[in-house]
Amino acid sequence: MKARPGFVSLQMHTGTADSQLLMNVAVWESTEALATAFGSPEFQLMAAEFPDDIVSYPHIFEQIDV
């Protein structure tokens, strides 16, 4: 995905205290660029090979000032 047009950056986070959770925070230039990357044949082939016990909850967020 990092080679796809519109990709900006990526950070991976893991839970603490024996958590099995991973959080992938990816920044894209636009929602359209992300949708195109998800729809690519390369991503579809890779996603089809994920183990059955992998659960994903994709969300699109908008940065806000704090």
VEXTITOR-668797 format. One record per residue (C-alpha): x, y, z. Coordinates in pm, whole numbers, padded with zeros to 5 digits, always signed. Example, Ala and Ser with C-alpha at 12.3 -4.5 7.8 and 13.67 -1.06 7.14 Angstrom:
# VEXTITOR-668797
+01230-00450+00780+01367-00106+00714
***
This chain:
# VEXTITOR-668797
+00000+00000+00000+00292+00235+00068+00373+00238-00304+00019+00338-00407-00049+00694-00530-00176+00919-00252-00010+00736+00037+00146+00981+00286+00253+00797+00602+00192+00503+00831+00224+00433+01203+00163+00095+01366+00065+00071+01732+00031-00237+01951-00169-00277+02267+00003-00317+02601-00042-00571+02881-00052-00878+02654-00309-00723+02420-00343-00890+02080-00459-00568+01914-00272-00378+01645-00372-00037+01519-00259+00085+01179-00286+00464+01134-00231+00549+00770-00251+00897+00622-00369+00935+00263-00397+01244+00044-00769+01177-00008-01047+00930+00056-01046+00861-00317-00677+00760-00312-00747+00519-00024-01049+00370-00202-00843+00319-00518-00568+00146-00319-00820-00083-00144-00976-00167-00479-00647-00257-00646-00605-00619-00759-00282-00644-00554-00459-00549-00231-00755-00775-00304-00523-01074-00355-00332-00997-00036-00652-00947+00168-00794-01278+00043-00496-01455+00203-00545-01307+00552-00604-01579+00814-00968-01632+00909-00905-01518+01267-00792-01170+01155-01065-00917+01229-01046-00570+01077-01246-00259+01163-01147+00001+00902-01251+00358+00970-01182+00690+00804-01107+00973+01044-01065+01344+01002-00799+01524+01206-00924+01792+01443-00744+02056+01644-00722+01999+02018
***
